[in-house]
């Protein structure tokens, strides 16, 4: 079916344009821009709403295998479609970890039931334990698009360096988590006056800088393609900037929670704000917003981490870490636009274009010939979030009861509508 999306406010992160126009979708791709409706096409009046490339959410945890009660591929797809996410890049921190071609093939088959595109990262070391590298070549052949042990930071640098040398020889992307593991072990907050007053086990922001310095040294030694999953402190930014200037193939990401929340949001031990890394100071948050505007931080993701009620209803330091975010990523990120920190094309460069390019995917664009993966949204529509309306199986969102702006009106995957909202 040919679709003509007319009277849309096109948000093009590739060209930086924000203007009125139209798109023609056919055969799962964008076939024309700013033309009259072709004969026989179904006309959709976008009524001046924003039309942008679908979000590529890098770093999503899905509970299969092992924790399907927290999130399945089916429920994650529903949540993603409702949030304007058309491609999920899933993490390997499952039970068991995605560290063999057989496990990767299993989750790939299971992912076929989802409404949206799902691509998988695989573990860099077996069991994410940092002692023995996985079969990187076989996993790449089976469809892994990147390799990471996520928040299990390896302490054996010899094993890690060998894995990076092998990854370099295959040209694959490795994703690292910048934390000094000894200092950050058991931490639930960022050290400072607030953590001391609350009596929470804390970690100094320098632990992130220390971990990043080690990782960047290994990148320089091995020449591997490297992505830092979360940069959250101002102290880490100079090292990242130097690495770029020195020609290292390094990119960086951040979660939307660390861009829009700070350590004081923990309040009276609200465990929905128990995240990894912990929420930072307001000065660090604003430094991250500036780094995003300048392009030093490339990618914004939800880091969707479902947790059941039992694992969150515990003392703060004992509660499970993480928050769901597939449905809240866009309205939360729009806080930066409404606050005047960035414009919409810059935001969608971080939400769609940059993650797609870094992963070697063809989506994230509005160009003719690009996949027709799109999100139509009203950036001004206000609402109060009720976590029990979320489509994720788990409801652990820090935005419960928050006033947000920005509603998804429609999501298209391969030119097919997969979500229609009010």
N, C-alpha and C positions, 0 to 999 in steps of 0.2 A: 504494500500500500504506500502510495506517495503522499507525503504530508507537506503542507505549506504553512509554516509558522510565521504569521504576519504580525506587523505592529508590535514588534518586540524591542526591548532595550538590550542590544547585544553587548555583552561583556566579554571582550576578546583579550585574554591575557598574553597572547602571542604578539599582537600589534599594539596593545595598550589602549585600544579603542573602547569607548563607552558611548554608543550612539544608537539611534533608532534604525532598525533594518528588519530583514526577514531571511529565513532559511528554508530551503527545500530539502527534504529527506526522502531517500529512496534506496532500497537495497541495503539498508543498514548503515548508510554513509550520508554525509552532507554532499549534495550534488550541485547546489547553486546557492548564491547569496544575493539578496536585494533584487529579485526578479518577480514578475507577476506569477500568479499561481499557474502551474502547468495544467493542461487539459486533464480532467479526471482526478486531480489531486484533492484530497480532503483539506479544507481550509480550517486552520485553528487561529483565532484571534487572540493574541497574547495580551491585548489590552494595556500595552505599555509596560508590562512587567519585565523583570530582568531575565534574560536567557543567556546562560553561561555553560561552558563545558562541565560535564558531570564531575563531581569530586572524586579524586583518587586518594582514598584513605589508607595511608601507609602505616602499618603497625597495629592491625586489629587482631585481637585474640578471639578465636571461636572455640567453643568447648569440645570440639570433636578432633581426635578421640579423647575419651576419658571424663569429660565434664559436660556432657550434653544437657544436663539439667540446668546448667548456667546459660548456655547459648548453643544453638544448633545452626547449621548452615541455612536452614529454612527461616528461622527467626531473625538471624543476622541479615539475611537478604531483605526481609520485610522492613526492618529498621533502617537499613541502608537506603532503600528506595524512598522511604518517607523522609529521609534526611538529605536527599539529593546526591547521595554517594552512588556512583555507577560502577566503580571498580574498588574492590577491597584487596589490599595486599596483606595477607594473613601471616601472623607470627607462628613460629614453631614451638612455642612453650606450652605444648599440650601434654597429655599423659597417656601414652608415652610421647616423648618429643618426636618431632618430624625429623628423624635423623637417618632414615633408610629409604631407598627407592620404593620399597613396598608400602611403607607408611604414607609416603608422598602420593603414591598412586591411589591409595585408599581415600585420602582426603580430597584428591582431585575428582574422583568419581562422586563422592558425597556432595561436593560443591556444585555439581551439575543441577541440583534441585533449587539453587538459589535464583532469585529474580535478577541479580546483578552479576557482573563479572567478578570472579575471585581468582587471584593468583597467589602463589604460596612462596614464602621464604622457607629455607631449610636450616637446620642447626649446623653450626660450623664444627662443633665437636660432638662426639657421641654422648647422648644423654645430657648435652649442654654442660658437661662436667669439666671441660677444659683439660682433659688428659689425653685424648686421642682424636685426631681429626676424622670427620665423616668421609664417606666416599663422594667427594665433591663433584668429580666428573660424572659419575652415574646419576647423582641427584640433579645436576644441571641438565643432563639428557632427559631425565624424567619430568622436567618442567620447572625446577626451582629457579626463581629469578633473582634471588639474593641469599646470602648466608649470614646467620646471626645466632649467637647464644643469648640474645636479649639481655636481661638484667643479671645473668650469671656471668660475672666478669672473671675471665681467666686470670689465674695468678702464675701459671707456668709460662713464662715468656718464650721459652724455647719451643714448646708445643705450639703456641700461638704464632710465632714467627714462621715455623714450618708450614702451618696451615695457610698463612698469608702468602708465602712464596708459591705454594701450589695454586692458590686462588688466583694469584697474579698470572701464572702460566696459562690459566684457562680464561682469563679476562673477566672473571665474575666479580660482582659487587659484594663487599663485606660490610655489614652494619655493626657498629660498636656502640657500647653503652658507657659513657665516660664517667666512671666513678672509681675512686681508690677503694677496693673492696674491704680492706681492714677497717678503715675509718668509718665507712658507711654501714657496716654490719649492724643490724638491729636498730638503725636510726628511723625515727618516725616524724621528725621535724628538722628544720634548719636551725642550727645553733644561733643563739641570740637571746635578748631579754625575754621575748615572748615564750620561747621554749623553756627557758629557766623558770619563769613564773608558773607555767603550766606543769612543770616537772616531767617533761617529755624527753625521751632519749633522742639526742640530736646529732647532726653531722655538720661540720664546718663546710661552707661553700667551697673552700679550697680543695676539698676532696674531688670535686668535679674537675678542677684545673689540673690536679695531679694525675688523675686518670687520663685526661685528654692529652697531656704532655707525653705520657708513656705511649699511648696509642699512636700519636702523630710521629713519634720517633720510629715506631715499627713500620708505619706507612712509608716514611722516608727511606728506611732500610730496604723494604721489600718492593716498593713501587705499586702496591695493590690499590685498586679502586676502593675508596672508603667513604662510608656515610656515618656521621655521628647522629644517633637517633634522637637525642634530646640534649640541647644546650640550654641551660636554665639560669646561669649565673654570669654576671658581668665580668668576673675574673677570668672566665674561659674564653671570652671573645678575642682578646689580643693574640692568643695562641692560634686560634682558628684563622684569624686574618693573616698572620705570618705564614701559615701553611699555604694559604691560597697564593700569597705573593711569591712564595718559593716554588710555585708550580706543582704542588702536590694535588692529586686528583681527589679532593675532599669536598664533600657537601655536608650540610647540617640541617637538622630538623628540630621541632619543638612541639609539645602538645598544646592544644588550645587552652587547657586548664592553666598552664603556666604563663600564658599570655593574658589571661583575663581574671585570675584569682591570685591572692597572696596569702602569706602565712597567717594573717589575722582572720581569714575566713574559717579557719579551724574552729574558732569560737570556743564553745563549751564542749570540746572533744567530739566534734561532729565527724564521725568516721567516714562519711562519704567524701571527706576532704583528705583522707589518708591515701596519699599517692606516692609513686616512685618515679623520679626523685620527689622528695617532699616539696611542698609549696615554699616559695622563696619570699624574700623581702619585697616591698613595693619598689625599691630602687632597682633591684634585679629585674623585676617584671617590666618596668619601663625601659630598662636597657635592652631587654629582649624585643620589645615592641619596636624600638628604634633600629635594632639590628635587622628585624624583618623588613622594615621600610627601606633600609639601605641595601637589602639583598644579601647581607652576610649570612642570614638564616634563610634557607631555600625552601623548606617544606613545613607546613603545618598539618598536623594530624590529630585525630581524636584519641589515639592510644586506647581504644575501646577495650576495657578489661572487665568483663562481667563477674560479679560476685553475688552469691546468694545471701539472704537475710541473716542466716546463722553466722556466716563468716564476718559480717559487718557489725553485728550486735555484740561486740566485745569491747574491752578497754581499748583505748585508741591505739596504743603501741602494739596490741595483740591482733587487731582487726586486719582482715585481708586488705592488701593495697590495690588501688586502682578504681576506675570509674567507667561506666558505659558512656559512649559519646557519639555513636553513629547518627542519631537523630538530633543531637544538640550541637554538633560541630559547626554547622553553618550559622545558626542564630547566635551562638556564642562568639564566633569569629567576627560576625557583623558588629559586635560591640566596638571593635577597633575602627570600623568604617564610620559608625555613628559618632564615635569620639573624635573623629578628624585625624586619626593617626595614619591611615592609609586609604587608598581609593579601591574601588571594586576590582579593576584589572590587576592591581598589585596583589590583592587578596587571592584572586583565583590563579595567579601565577604560582602562589605557594600551595594552594589547595588542589590544583589540577595539572597545570602545565609542567611545573618543575618535577613533581614526583613521577609523572608519566615519562618525561625525558630521561630521568636518572635510571628508571627501570627498563628503558628501552621499549616502552609502549607507545602506540600511535595515537592514543586518546589525549584528552586535555586541551583540545584545540577546536576552533570554529572554522578552520580552513576547509575549502572544498576538497573532498576526498578523505577527510578525517571521519572516524567512526561517529555515528549519530548518537553519542552518549551525552545527554544534555539535562540541565536542571532549569526549570522555570520557577522563579520565586519572587515574592513581594518583599523587598528589603525593609519596608516600613511597618508591616503588619505586627501589631503588638499582641502579646499573649503572656499568661502566667503559666509556667510549666508545672504540670502535675505528673510526677514520676510514674504513677500507675497507668497513665495513658501511653507510655512508651511501648513499642512493639518488641523490644528486647525481652528475653525471658527474665533477665535480672534488671533490677530497677535502681541500682546504686549510682545515682547521678548527683553531683554536687549542686546542680542547678534546680533541684526540687524547690518549688515555690518562688523561683526567681522571675523577675520581669524581663522578658526578652523581646527582641524585634527581629522579624524575618521568618516568613513561612514559605515552605515549599508548596507550590501549586501543582507541579507535574514533574515527573522524572521519566526520561526516555533512555532505554538501553538498546542500542542497535536500531534506533528509529521506532521502537515499540514502546508505547506508554506502559510503564510498570507501576506507576503511582499517580493518583489524582487526588489532590487535597482541596480544601475549602479556603 
